[in-house]
Amino acid sequence: SLQGYDHYMLKEIYEQPESLRNAMRGRLDEENATAVFGGLNLTPQQLRSVERIILTGCGTSWHSALVGEYLIEELARIPVSVEYASELRYRNPPIENNTLVFGLTQSGETADTLAALRETKRKGHRTLAICNVVGSSIAQAADGGVYLHAGPEIGVASTKAYTSQCSVLAMLALYFGRIRHLSYEAGTNIIADLMKAPGAVQEALACNEHVKTVAEKYQNATNILYLGRQLNFPTALEGALKLKEISYVHAEGYPAAEMKHGPIALVDETTPSVFIVPQGTTYDKVMANMEEVKARGGPIIAVASKDDPHIDAVADDVIHIPDVPSIIQPIVSVVPLQLLSYHIALLRGCDVDKPRNLAKSVTVE
Ligand code: F6R
């Protein structure tokens, strides 16, 4: 039931502090400064010998794979490639021995993701599922996996499953890091960072009323750019997808610096850009990219850390999020973008829970 919320999408956005707690429950082992997973069905030796990881999925799940790529390479130093399941299934890439293939899927029923896992499994590679629906086709087809425990996601636009995927991938990065080179101290710090996620998301949700006023201001835009770098690049893609699918407004997510190689030609007074620009290593670079857009007259909406002293001078509208460690930044910074798409869709009279032309699980290829 809706439990007092107007839509499932809003309810599910607000459930994220709880769904994140559920994703992490029992999986953070503070004594050994690592993560633990019950269902990988691989021995420590097999896991240690992994030399390469493929993350595959569709749509929002594919975006979480991009976050996973970044975190696993950073924390575990294992090369990762991210593949659209619909492409991977018909491509014939050389896959080395000791490659582990993860299928990412909320529903566990996505036809292309299922086929990509079956195809890699047929070739003798170990396949694991990161999945929300217990007993789903993909959960059954894989050799093992990790459940998200996000609870039922009813809104067609994926919200809480996405942040749970990001948290599971972060825990996997910690786990693989700790069976390799990551120190006890580093592992302890990462656990502390991960445990901040539910509270930080709770804090980020407080932006809802302000996001609504931002949505009112930009509701008639026909084109919106979403820009971010590094860990915030997948967030840009995800923000743009959320807007497209439920409000039918065209949006593009781009790495903030790449936009000068083409998309900047779209910028004018009627084309707003959403910059995801929290404190972090690329902050100054993204600010410079923002200036480029501003110089061309583009309205700027910034998702920025709450104590950012410079942002008001450049951005037209600022949505503040708590200042968080980078590992949980994707989880926190996507929240205002989920809300922005929700409010714009509502203002435009769209059915947010059941957008046109879309189904909750895509069981045809
Ligand atoms: C977007 C969305 C879709 C799904 C995609 C994969 O909000 O929901 O892009 O992410 O269809 O679905 P799953 O994760 O069930 O495999």
Residues whose N, C-alpha, C, O or C-beta is under 5 A from the ligand:
A	BS01	F6R	C58 G59 T60 S61 L104 T105 Q106 S107 G108 T110 V156 A157 S158 K360 V362
